[in-house]
Structures are given as structure tokens and as C-alpha cells.
Amino acid sequence: MNQLIFANNNQHKVDEVRAVIGDRFSIITLRAAAIDIDIPEPHDTLEANATEKSRTIYEMTRKNCFSEDTGLETIALNGEPGVKSARYAGEGRDFQANIDKLLAKLENEENRKARFRAVISLMLDGKEYQFEGICEGQIATDQKGLQGFGYDPVFIPDGSTKSFAEMTIAEKNQFNHRQKAMTKLINFLSDRT
């Protein structure tokens, strides 16, 4: 059980997860497990997409694994981009185009409150468990910073004046939605070992 496949090939996410887990568990990426597939995310919720990814990998390998799906939810836009965060501006997963679209839609909005929400789906011995992490914040009017990925240049977490893209991984993990969900996952696994 100390070895888990992470159903993800996004190196930024892998780095964040490894920074949280440390040496408590061995994380294997899809690439390292010689799995070369792009798992679809066809569902309307983060929970269902996370389940789709973890179940797909578990059924292929019969090994314990976990997946994660994250969405940025803005108040003024009724939760957009939400489950479609990676493809907000189209199927190409163009982060800059996604940011441009978000900033354009929020241009005349006073309420810039938003939150990142991450859902982790763990498949452990054929049974699924889910863990959620939330980071409240707001959308900046301009992009700041060069670190991170996705919406990090425009997301400022509550309790900070920096965008995620201005932070190191260690700084970001003090606020990070993914870190919060991973901590729940680690605590769950630790109680079972």
C-alpha cells in the first residue's frame, strides 16, 4: 500500500503532490508505470471525473491508485469555469487563452471572489474513497508571477497578497486546495498502515 499510481501526467501536479507526501508513500506517474493514455473527463462534476480516472487506471492495472480533478469556481460567473477549467477557452487546454477569457468575463465585475476546489479519488483494493480540498481567494485584474500553471497568475488566495504564480511550491502549499485534499488522503492512508 505504500506505492500508489497517480493517474496524472501533469508534472506541475506531480511536483505539488510529491512535495506534500514526501517519503511517506511512493508515487508513480502514468508515464513511469508505462501507461500512455489520455483519460477522458466527460462528466459534469469534479467528483465524477476524478472517479473516471482512478477507476480506469485501477481496472487496467489492479494496483492502488488515485486521481485528482480540480476546478476554479468564480462567484460572479455562477461557478465558471468549474469542471471545464482546463478547457474553458476550447479543447486545446491553452492556459493563456483560459486566463484571457476569464479576465474578459470578469472585466466589469466588482465581485472577484473565487475558489479552487480539488477532489481526489482513491482506489484502494477495489474500493473508492474521495477527499476534497478548497482554497478561497479572488481573481486579480492582472497576471502576476511566473511560477505554477493554469490560473495561478490570476488567483490570489485569502490571507496572501501574492498570486499562486508568485509563490514557491512550499508557499503555495500553505494555501493549496490540492495540498488540503492530499493531507486528508495521507491521514486516511496513515490510519490504515
Secondary structure by P-SEA (a helix, b strand, c coil): ccbbbcccccaaaaaaaaaaacccbbbbcccccccccccccccccaaaaaaaaaaaaaaaccccbbbbbbbbbbccccccccccccccccccccaaaaaaaaaaaaccccccbbbbbbbbbbbcccbbbbbbbbbbbbbbccccccccccccccccccccccccccccccccccccaaaaaaaaaaaaaaaac
